[in-house]
Amino acid sequence: MIAIVDYEMGNVGSIRRMLKKAGADSVLTHDPTELAKSSKLILPGVGAFDAGIERLQKGGLRDVLDELVLIRKKPVLGICLGMQLLLQKSEEGSRDGLGWISGEVKKFHFGENSDKLKVPHMGWNHVKPESDAPLFAALNESSRFYFVHSYFAAPADDSDVAATCSYGSEFCCALEKNNIFGAQFHPEKSHRYGLQFMENFVRV
């Protein structure tokens, strides 16, 4: 059973449907006992960085997640805002992130290209995975995923980058550090490529 962390930040129906297609049962919960019993965790998220952290803290979930991910080493996948929350801080807000991965979240700034490239980065784009990234098994540079975001992850250690994407310049669009994974794109909205990605997470 995969537990989707319920902290009221985004519609998770499409994630549950994609997990079902990937052959996994899921539960949407904020209950610490259910989270602890799960085989894996998904941290979804749509919205602002500070609001996401505040909801995790107010729901008593931050300490629970720290225990499950950092001590018990339960695999976790952060999606969109959920990936951004994995880092230490964000230009979008003032609150500390979960800090499971060193680095910060930055806003797109295009300079001379600002009239040509819109923010948010929205729509389909190609993703370039690292050769050994487990969540990108059977995927390659022709794989396309669906994005909607104005901010992107900038990890301090390049070895934490699982995949990159180009929008004005190359940016990190997926993270991987031990049992911790993140996707800036929405695999649940990315059709067959997203299904393969989620199948890989189910098997990791």
N, C-alpha and C positions, 0 to 999 in steps of 0.2 A: 504493500500500500504506500503510495506517495502522498504526502501531506502538503497541501497548498496553504501557506500561511495566510490566515484571514486577519488583516488589519485594516480592512475597508478602504483599500487604495486600488480601485480598478475592478473591472468586470472580469471574472475568472472563468466564465462559462466556456469560452473558446479554448482555454487551456485544458480544462477537464475533458472536453470533446476530443482534443488532439491526443491527450494521454490515452484515452480509450482506444483510439485508432492505433496507437503505438503498443497496445496490448497491456496497459497498466491500469489498475484501479486507483482511484484518488479520492481524497476527502478534503473538504475545505474546513479548516478548523483553527481556532486560537487556543484550544485546550492543551496544556502542557503534556498531559498523559498521552493524548492521541499523537501529538508531535513526536514524543519520545518513542512510541511504538512503531512509527512509520519507518520504511526502509530508506526513504530519501525525502528531501524537502524542496519545495519551490517557493521562492519569494517573488511574487509578482509586483506590479506597481505601475500606476499612471498618476502623474501629478508632480508636486513640488518636493524637493529634497527634504527641507525642514519638516514639512507636514508628515512625510513618511516616517522619519525618525521619531517625531513626537508621538505618532500613533503606536509605533512599536513600543515605546517607553510607557505610554499611558496604559497600554494593554498588558503590561508586565511581560512582554515577549522578548525584550532585548537580552535580558540575562538568561532566559530559557534557550534562546537561539545560540548565544555564546557557548553555553554548556554543550549543546547538541553538536554544534559545528566544530568548535575549537578543541573540546575535550573528548567527546565521543567520536569525532571525525565522521559524522553523518554527511553523505554527499548532499550538496545544496546547489540549486540553480537559481540565480537572480535574473529576472527578465525586465528589461527596460529600466524604469526607476529602481526596480529591485537590484539590478546590477550596479547602478550608481551608488546605492546605499552600502555596497560592500566595501567602498573605499573610505578614506579618512575624512574627507571634506569635499565641499562643492562650492564653486563660484556662485551657484544659485542661492545659497543660504549661509547661515552662520553657525549652525549646529554641527557637532561632530557626527561623522558617519559611523558605521559599524567597525570600520578599521581592520577588517579581516584581510584586506589587501592594501599594501602601502601605495599611496598615490592620491590624486584628487580628480574631481570632475570639473571640466572646463566648458565654456560656452563657445560655439562656433563664432569665429571672427575672420572675415574674408578679405578685409582691406579693399584693394582695387577690384576684387571679384564680387564685392558686396551687391552690386546691381544685378549680377547674373545668377547668383546662388541665393536662394531663399532660406530663411530660418523660420520654422523648423525644417530639417532635412526630412522629407516625407516621400514615401513611395518605395519602389523596388530598386535594389542596388546589388551589385555583385560583391561577394565576400571572398577574401583570400585567406584560407586557413593555414595555420602552421602544419607542417607535414606530420607531426606526431600528436596533434590535438585529438583526444579520443572522441569528443562530441562531434567532430567533423569527419569521422570515418565514412567512406563511400561518398564524400562530398569533395568538390574541388573548386577552382576559380571560376567555373561557369555557373556555380550555384548562386541563386538570387534569393534575397530575403527582404521582408517588408519592414521599413523603418518609419518611425515618427518620433523625432527628438530634436531638441535644441542644444543639448549638452552631451558630452562624451567623456568616457573614462580615459585618464592619462596615468597609468600605473607607473610607479617609480622604478620598477624592475621590468625590463623588456621580456624576461623569461615568463612573466605572468600573462603575456599577450597570447591568446589562442587564435585570433583572427583579426584581420584588418579590412577596412573598407575605404574607398576614396570618395571624398566630397569636398572639393576645393583642395584638399590635401589628404594624405593618408592618416587615418585615425584608428584607434583600437575599437573594435566592435564586439569582441568576445574575450573573456578572461578565463584563466585556469590556474589554480594554485592548489595542488594536492587534491583535497575533496571539495574545493570551492570552485564553482563555475559561474559565468555570467554571460548574458547575451543582450546587447543593446537593441538588436532587432527583435521582432515578435515572431518566434518560430510557430506559434499557434495560428498565425495569419499568413504563413509562408508556404502553404500548399505542400507539394511533395518534398521540397527541400526542408521545410520545417518539420514534416513528419519524420524524415530520416534523422534529423537532429534530435528530436524527442525520443525516437527509438534508441539512439545512441545513449542518451541520458538514462533511459530505463535500464539499459544493459551495463552501465558503467559500474 
